Amino acid sequence: MSDFFGKIKSGAGKVAFETDKMARTNKAKGELEHLKRQENDIYLKIGQLYASQRAMQTFTGPAFDELCATIDSLEQQCRPRTTRFSESVPRCMPPLSRLRRLQPFTPPAPAAAPAPAATPTNKFCPNCGKEVAPTVKFCPDCGSKL
């Protein structure tokens, strides 16, 4: 009988160890996600700053440099944490080093406006007369085949 209780105690110890391990892993993943969110917020600020300065035809370097330095710092904090996990955490944006190699954006020349696509019109059920979407095969109201 003591062997039975020994096995239960051993199993409970293993479960407690795995639970603690999972809690530590989830905490580390949460911290990593927090850093990733901060990084994405900086990318958003860069985009907003670029768009506003592009609209005014002015570009100032220090504002971009400060945001890029913050992203570099966040990437350095994320790198060792990302390697802890077997699954990779997806990046929303390419690495900053790749972004710096990209050429400045040149807007394309305005093209002629394309002709509006023909939008399918709704049809009516021959049985009950209700209006139905053009892709529907059966009337949602009465069930008749269209």
ZIGI-V738887 format. One line per field, one symbol per residue. psi: psi as a letter, one per 20 degrees, with the letter a starting at -180 (. if undefined). burial: b if it has 24 or more other C-alpha atoms within 12 Angstrom, else e. Layout:
psi=???
burial=???
This chain:
psi=hhhghghgggghggggghggghggghghhggghghgggghhggghgggggghhhhjkqppghggggghhgggghhhhhghhhihqhqqpqqhqqqhhhhhiqqqpoqqqprqpqppqpppqqrqpigijqpqqhiphqpigijqp.
burial=eeeeeeeeeeeeeeeeeeeeeeeeeeeebeebbebbebbbebbeebeebeeeeeeeeeeeeeebeebbebbbebbeebeebbeeeeeeeeeeeeebeeeeeeeeeeeeeeeeeeeeeeeeeeebeeeeeeebeeeeeeeeeeeeee
